Amino acid sequence: MSIRHAFTTPATTAIARLLVSAGIALTTLTAQAGVEINRASLAELETVKGIGPSLSTRILQARDHAVFANWDDLRQRVRGIGTAKAARLSSEGLTVSGAAYAATDSDLASAQPKKREASSARTNVSSAPRSISSSVNGPSNGR
């Protein structure tokens, strides 16, 4: 039996397929594991969709003072991370102290858009009609 034949038996082929499958599964689990904000490097933070160079720098600068206790701590200390952004980052795999973001009722209430009142400048617009010909054709020369 040649060495080449020894590595092409059904048993070795099955073992090779098993090892390849295990490698793929391990890679998939690693990719889905997420990023812990208190341990991540600049490059690891930027792998999270929604975190670019400026946000990752702000995160690391805030973390240099103290680790983030929870999502509220992160939102208060890092400009640019509000309720909606925290929810998106969490859905992309970011965790704070091992926890995903869970919006509270007060977060949801503060995230609701506020109704704007009509400004008085808009309501006091003159209703005098304009001359269409003068605005389209310019001023008349008396001809």
SELO-809070 format. One record per residue (C-alpha): residue number from 1; residue in three letters; z, y, x. Coordinates in Angstrom, 2 decimals. Each point is the difference from the previous one (the first is absolute). Example, Ala and Ser with C-alpha at 12.3 -4.5 7.8 and 13.67 -1.06 7.14 Angstrom:
2
<site><num>1</num><residu>ALA</residu><c3>7.80</c3><c2>-4.50</c2><c1>12.30</c1></site>
<site><num>2</num><residu>SER</residu><c3>-0.66</c3><c2>3.44</c2><c1>1.37</c1></site>
//
This chain:
143
<site><num>1</num><residu>MET</residu><c3>0.00</c3><c2>0.00</c2><c1>0.00</c1></site>
<site><num>2</num><residu>SER</residu><c3>-0.97</c3><c2>3.37</c2><c1>1.42</c1></site>
<site><num>3</num><residu>ILE</residu><c3>2.23</c3><c2>3.05</c2><c1>0.00</c1></site>
<site><num>4</num><residu>ARG</residu><c3>-2.43</c3><c2>1.79</c2><c1>-2.27</c1></site>
<site><num>5</num><residu>HIS</residu><c3>0.30</c3><c2>-2.77</c2><c1>-2.55</c1></site>
<site><num>6</num><residu>ALA</residu><c3>3.82</c3><c2>0.13</c2><c1>0.18</c1></site>
<site><num>7</num><residu>PHE</residu><c3>0.02</c3><c2>3.64</c2><c1>-1.20</c1></site>
<site><num>8</num><residu>THR</residu><c3>-2.36</c3><c2>-0.58</c2><c1>-2.90</c1></site>
<site><num>9</num><residu>THR</residu><c3>1.92</c3><c2>-2.70</c2><c1>-1.83</c1></site>
<site><num>10</num><residu>PRO</residu><c3>0.96</c3><c2>0.66</c2><c1>-3.61</c1></site>
<site><num>11</num><residu>ALA</residu><c3>3.66</c3><c2>0.39</c2><c1>0.99</c1></site>
<site><num>12</num><residu>THR</residu><c3>-0.64</c3><c2>2.70</c2><c1>2.61</c1></site>
<site><num>13</num><residu>THR</residu><c3>-2.41</c3><c2>1.79</c2><c1>-2.33</c1></site>
<site><num>14</num><residu>ALA</residu><c3>2.69</c3><c2>0.05</c2><c1>-2.70</c1></site>
<site><num>15</num><residu>ILE</residu><c3>2.60</c3><c2>1.32</c2><c1>2.46</c1></site>
<site><num>16</num><residu>ALA</residu><c3>-2.38</c3><c2>2.72</c2><c1>1.18</c1></site>
<site><num>17</num><residu>ARG</residu><c3>-0.68</c3><c2>1.07</c2><c1>-3.60</c1></site>
<site><num>18</num><residu>LEU</residu><c3>3.73</c3><c2>0.05</c2><c1>-0.71</c1></site>
<site><num>19</num><residu>LEU</residu><c3>0.67</c3><c2>2.22</c2><c1>3.03</c1></site>
<site><num>20</num><residu>VAL</residu><c3>-2.77</c3><c2>2.41</c2><c1>-0.97</c1></site>
<site><num>21</num><residu>SER</residu><c3>1.33</c3><c2>0.17</c2><c1>-3.58</c1></site>
<site><num>22</num><residu>ALA</residu><c3>3.53</c3><c2>0.62</c2><c1>1.26</c1></site>
<site><num>23</num><residu>GLY</residu><c3>-1.26</c3><c2>2.81</c2><c1>2.23</c1></site>
<site><num>24</num><residu>ILE</residu><c3>-1.81</c3><c2>1.67</c2><c1>-2.87</c1></site>
<site><num>25</num><residu>ALA</residu><c3>3.06</c3><c2>-0.32</c2><c1>-2.25</c1></site>
<site><num>26</num><residu>LEU</residu><c3>2.25</c3><c2>1.50</c2><c1>2.68</c1></site>
<site><num>27</num><residu>THR</residu><c3>-2.37</c3><c2>2.93</c2><c1>0.50</c1></site>
<site><num>28</num><residu>THR</residu><c3>-0.11</c3><c2>0.64</c2><c1>-3.75</c1></site>
<site><num>29</num><residu>LEU</residu><c3>3.80</c3><c2>-0.07</c2><c1>-0.30</c1></site>
<site><num>30</num><residu>THR</residu><c3>0.37</c3><c2>2.38</c2><c1>2.92</c1></site>
<site><num>31</num><residu>ALA</residu><c3>-2.46</c3><c2>2.45</c2><c1>-1.54</c1></site>
<site><num>32</num><residu>GLN</residu><c3>1.86</c3><c2>-0.09</c2><c1>-3.33</c1></site>
<site><num>33</num><residu>ALA</residu><c3>3.47</c3><c2>0.26</c2><c1>1.54</c1></site>
<site><num>34</num><residu>GLY</residu><c3>-0.01</c3><c2>3.79</c2><c1>-0.21</c1></site>
<site><num>35</num><residu>VAL</residu><c3>1.36</c3><c2>2.70</c2><c1>2.24</c1></site>
<site><num>36</num><residu>GLU</residu><c3>3.69</c3><c2>0.87</c2><c1>0.27</c1></site>
<site><num>37</num><residu>ILE</residu><c3>0.20</c3><c2>3.76</c2><c1>0.48</c1></site>
<site><num>38</num><residu>ASN</residu><c3>3.18</c3><c2>-0.12</c2><c1>2.08</c1></site>
<site><num>39</num><residu>ARG</residu><c3>-1.55</c3><c2>-2.34</c2><c1>2.61</c1></site>
<site><num>40</num><residu>ALA</residu><c3>-3.71</c3><c2>0.85</c2><c1>-0.05</c1></site>
<site><num>41</num><residu>SER</residu><c3>-1.83</c3><c2>1.67</c2><c1>2.85</c1></site>
<site><num>42</num><residu>LEU</residu><c3>-2.45</c3><c2>2.84</c2><c1>-0.49</c1></site>
<site><num>43</num><residu>ALA</residu><c3>-2.92</c3><c2>-2.45</c2><c1>0.06</c1></site>
<site><num>44</num><residu>GLU</residu><c3>1.70</c3><c2>-2.35</c2><c1>-2.48</c1></site>
<site><num>45</num><residu>LEU</residu><c3>0.70</c3><c2>2.85</c2><c1>-2.42</c1></site>
<site><num>46</num><residu>GLU</residu><c3>-3.64</c3><c2>1.04</c2><c1>0.11</c1></site>
<site><num>47</num><residu>THR</residu><c3>-1.07</c3><c2>-3.48</c2><c1>-1.12</c1></site>
<site><num>48</num><residu>VAL</residu><c3>1.49</c3><c2>0.78</c2><c1>-3.41</c1></site>
<site><num>49</num><residu>LYS</residu><c3>-2.67</c3><c2>1.46</c2><c1>-2.28</c1></site>
<site><num>50</num><residu>GLY</residu><c3>1.04</c3><c2>3.57</c2><c1>-0.78</c1></site>
<site><num>51</num><residu>ILE</residu><c3>1.75</c3><c2>0.70</c2><c1>3.30</c1></site>
<site><num>52</num><residu>GLY</residu><c3>-2.06</c3><c2>1.96</c2><c1>2.46</c1></site>
<site><num>53</num><residu>PRO</residu><c3>0.84</c3><c2>1.53</c2><c1>3.38</c1></site>
<site><num>54</num><residu>SER</residu><c3>1.84</c3><c2>3.07</c2><c1>-1.33</c1></site>
<site><num>55</num><residu>LEU</residu><c3>2.14</c3><c2>-1.89</c2><c1>-2.52</c1></site>
<site><num>56</num><residu>SER</residu><c3>0.88</c3><c2>-2.73</c2><c1>2.51</c1></site>
<site><num>57</num><residu>THR</residu><c3>1.05</c3><c2>2.69</c2><c1>2.50</c1></site>
<site><num>58</num><residu>ARG</residu><c3>2.23</c3><c2>1.69</c2><c1>-2.62</c1></site>
<site><num>59</num><residu>ILE</residu><c3>1.54</c3><c2>-3.38</c2><c1>-0.87</c1></site>
<site><num>60</num><residu>LEU</residu><c3>0.82</c3><c2>-0.77</c2><c1>3.63</c1></site>
<site><num>61</num><residu>GLN</residu><c3>1.42</c3><c2>3.49</c2><c1>0.60</c1></site>
<site><num>62</num><residu>ALA</residu><c3>2.32</c3><c2>-0.36</c2><c1>-2.99</c1></site>
<site><num>63</num><residu>ARG</residu><c3>0.95</c3><c2>-3.54</c2><c1>1.05</c1></site>
<site><num>64</num><residu>ASP</residu><c3>0.95</c3><c2>1.27</c2><c1>3.49</c1></site>
<site><num>65</num><residu>HIS</residu><c3>2.93</c3><c2>1.84</c2><c1>-1.63</c1></site>
<site><num>66</num><residu>ALA</residu><c3>1.16</c3><c2>-3.03</c2><c1>-2.02</c1></site>
<site><num>67</num><residu>VAL</residu><c3>-1.47</c3><c2>-3.11</c2><c1>-1.60</c1></site>
<site><num>68</num><residu>PHE</residu><c3>-0.96</c3><c2>0.24</c2><c1>-3.65</c1></site>
<site><num>69</num><residu>ALA</residu><c3>2.71</c3><c2>-1.36</c2><c1>-2.26</c1></site>
<site><num>70</num><residu>ASN</residu><c3>-2.29</c3><c2>-0.44</c2><c1>-3.02</c1></site>
<site><num>71</num><residu>TRP</residu><c3>-3.12</c3><c2>1.37</c2><c1>-1.67</c1></site>
<site><num>72</num><residu>ASP</residu><c3>1.81</c3><c2>3.09</c2><c1>-1.32</c1></site>
<site><num>73</num><residu>ASP</residu><c3>1.11</c3><c2>0.82</c2><c1>3.55</c1></site>
<site><num>74</num><residu>LEU</residu><c3>-3.59</c3><c2>-0.37</c2><c1>1.19</c1></site>
<site><num>75</num><residu>ARG</residu><c3>-1.37</c3><c2>2.18</c2><c1>-2.81</c1></site>
<site><num>76</num><residu>GLN</residu><c3>2.55</c3><c2>2.76</c2><c1>0.70</c1></site>
<site><num>77</num><residu>ARG</residu><c3>-0.50</c3><c2>0.06</c2><c1>3.77</c1></site>
<site><num>78</num><residu>VAL</residu><c3>-3.78</c3><c2>-0.41</c2><c1>0.35</c1></site>
<site><num>79</num><residu>ARG</residu><c3>-2.25</c3><c2>2.71</c2><c1>-1.40</c1></site>
<site><num>80</num><residu>GLY</residu><c3>-2.95</c3><c2>-1.46</c2><c1>-1.90</c1></site>
<site><num>81</num><residu>ILE</residu><c3>1.72</c3><c2>-3.05</c2><c1>-1.44</c1></site>
<site><num>82</num><residu>GLY</residu><c3>0.83</c3><c2>0.42</c2><c1>-3.66</c1></site>
<site><num>83</num><residu>THR</residu><c3>0.36</c3><c2>-2.43</c2><c1>-2.87</c1></site>
<site><num>84</num><residu>ALA</residu><c3>-3.68</c3><c2>-0.87</c2><c1>-0.34</c1></site>
<site><num>85</num><residu>LYS</residu><c3>-0.60</c3><c2>-0.25</c2><c1>3.76</c1></site>
<site><num>86</num><residu>ALA</residu><c3>3.08</c3><c2>-2.21</c2><c1>0.44</c1></site>
<site><num>87</num><residu>ALA</residu><c3>-1.24</c3><c2>-2.34</c2><c1>-2.73</c1></site>
<site><num>88</num><residu>ARG</residu><c3>-3.47</c3><c2>-0.23</c2><c1>1.62</c1></site>
<site><num>89</num><residu>LEU</residu><c3>1.41</c3><c2>-0.62</c2><c1>3.49</c1></site>
<site><num>90</num><residu>SER</residu><c3>2.31</c3><c2>-2.68</c2><c1>-1.35</c1></site>
<site><num>91</num><residu>SER</residu><c3>-2.89</c3><c2>-1.72</c2><c1>-1.76</c1></site>
<site><num>92</num><residu>GLU</residu><c3>-1.83</c3><c2>0.01</c2><c1>3.36</c1></site>
<site><num>93</num><residu>GLY</residu><c3>2.89</c3><c2>-1.90</c2><c1>1.62</c1></site>
<site><num>94</num><residu>LEU</residu><c3>2.34</c3><c2>2.71</c2><c1>1.33</c1></site>
<site><num>95</num><residu>THR</residu><c3>3.73</c3><c2>-0.74</c2><c1>-0.31</c1></site>
<site><num>96</num><residu>VAL</residu><c3>3.11</c3><c2>2.05</c2><c1>0.70</c1></site>
<site><num>97</num><residu>SER</residu><c3>3.01</c3><c2>-2.03</c2><c1>1.11</c1></site>
<site><num>98</num><residu>GLY</residu><c3>-1.83</c3><c2>-3.09</c2><c1>-1.22</c1></site>
<site><num>99</num><residu>ALA</residu><c3>-0.49</c3><c2>1.30</c2><c1>-3.53</c1></site>
<site><num>100</num><residu>ALA</residu><c3>-3.11</c3><c2>0.91</c2><c1>-1.95</c1></site>
<site><num>101</num><residu>TYR</residu><c3>-0.04</c3><c2>3.28</c2><c1>-1.91</c1></site>
<site><num>102</num><residu>ALA</residu><c3>1.39</c3><c2>-0.09</c2><c1>-3.52</c1></site>
<site><num>103</num><residu>ALA</residu><c3>-0.34</c3><c2>3.26</c2><c1>-1.91</c1></site>
<site><num>104</num><residu>THR</residu><c3>3.05</c3><c2>1.08</c2><c1>-1.97</c1></site>
<site><num>105</num><residu>ASP</residu><c3>-0.10</c3><c2>1.66</c2><c1>-3.42</c1></site>
<site><num>106</num><residu>SER</residu><c3>0.72</c3><c2>3.40</c2><c1>1.58</c1></site>
<site><num>107</num><residu>ASP</residu><c3>-2.91</c3><c2>-0.52</c2><c1>2.43</c1></site>
<site><num>108</num><residu>LEU</residu><c3>-2.34</c3><c2>-0.77</c2><c1>-2.87</c1></site>
<site><num>109</num><residu>ALA</residu><c3>1.19</c3><c2>3.01</c2><c1>-1.99</c1></site>
<site><num>110</num><residu>SER</residu><c3>-0.48</c3><c2>2.38</c2><c1>2.93</c1></site>
<site><num>111</num><residu>ALA</residu><c3>-3.48</c3><c2>-1.41</c2><c1>0.65</c1></site>
<site><num>112</num><residu>GLN</residu><c3>-1.21</c3><c2>0.95</c2><c1>-3.50</c1></site>
<site><num>113</num><residu>PRO</residu><c3>-2.34</c3><c2>2.99</c2><c1>0.07</c1></site>
<site><num>114</num><residu>LYS</residu><c3>1.56</c3><c2>3.15</c2><c1>-1.39</c1></site>
<site><num>115</num><residu>LYS</residu><c3>-1.76</c3><c2>1.95</c2><c1>-2.74</c1></site>
<site><num>116</num><residu>ARG</residu><c3>-1.20</c3><c2>3.39</c2><c1>1.13</c1></site>
<site><num>117</num><residu>GLU</residu><c3>0.25</c3><c2>2.94</c2><c1>-2.33</c1></site>
<site><num>118</num><residu>ALA</residu><c3>-3.07</c3><c2>2.17</c2><c1>-0.42</c1></site>
<site><num>119</num><residu>SER</residu><c3>0.29</c3><c2>3.06</c2><c1>2.19</c1></site>
<site><num>120</num><residu>SER</residu><c3>0.02</c3><c2>3.40</c2><c1>-1.66</c1></site>
<site><num>121</num><residu>ALA</residu><c3>-2.92</c3><c2>1.07</c2><c1>2.18</c1></site>
<site><num>122</num><residu>ARG</residu><c3>-2.19</c3><c2>-2.60</c2><c1>-1.65</c1></site>
<site><num>123</num><residu>THR</residu><c3>1.01</c3><c2>0.94</c2><c1>-3.52</c1></site>
<site><num>124</num><residu>ASN</residu><c3>-0.66</c3><c2>3.74</c2><c1>0.50</c1></site>
<site><num>125</num><residu>VAL</residu><c3>-3.68</c3><c2>-0.36</c2><c1>0.84</c1></site>
<site><num>126</num><residu>SER</residu><c3>-2.06</c3><c2>2.77</c2><c1>-1.53</c1></site>
<site><num>127</num><residu>SER</residu><c3>-2.02</c3><c2>-1.16</c2><c1>-2.97</c1></site>
<site><num>128</num><residu>ALA</residu><c3>-2.55</c3><c2>2.84</c2><c1>0.31</c1></site>
<site><num>129</num><residu>PRO</residu><c3>-3.54</c3><c2>-1.38</c2><c1>0.04</c1></site>
<site><num>130</num><residu>ARG</residu><c3>-2.07</c3><c2>0.42</c2><c1>3.12</c1></site>
<site><num>131</num><residu>SER</residu><c3>-3.58</c3><c2>1.01</c2><c1>0.06</c1></site>
<site><num>132</num><residu>ILE</residu><c3>-1.99</c3><c2>-3.06</c2><c1>0.98</c1></site>
<site><num>133</num><residu>SER</residu><c3>-3.02</c3><c2>1.93</c2><c1>1.24</c1></site>
<site><num>134</num><residu>SER</residu><c3>2.01</c3><c2>2.19</c2><c1>2.37</c1></site>
<site><num>135</num><residu>SER</residu><c3>1.82</c3><c2>-2.90</c2><c1>1.56</c1></site>
<site><num>136</num><residu>VAL</residu><c3>-3.15</c3><c2>-2.12</c2><c1>0.40</c1></site>
<site><num>137</num><residu>ASN</residu><c3>-2.54</c3><c2>2.65</c2><c1>0.90</c1></site>
<site><num>138</num><residu>GLY</residu><c3>2.28</c3><c2>2.37</c2><c1>1.86</c1></site>
<site><num>139</num><residu>PRO</residu><c3>0.51</c3><c2>3.69</c2><c1>-0.83</c1></site>
<site><num>140</num><residu>SER</residu><c3>-2.81</c3><c2>1.71</c2><c1>-1.85</c1></site>
<site><num>141</num><residu>ASN</residu><c3>-1.93</c3><c2>2.75</c2><c1>1.74</c1></site>
<site><num>142</num><residu>GLY</residu><c3>-0.64</c3><c2>1.89</c2><c1>-3.21</c1></site>
<site><num>143</num><residu>ARG</residu><c3>-3.53</c3><c2>-1.32</c2><c1>-0.37</c1></site>
//
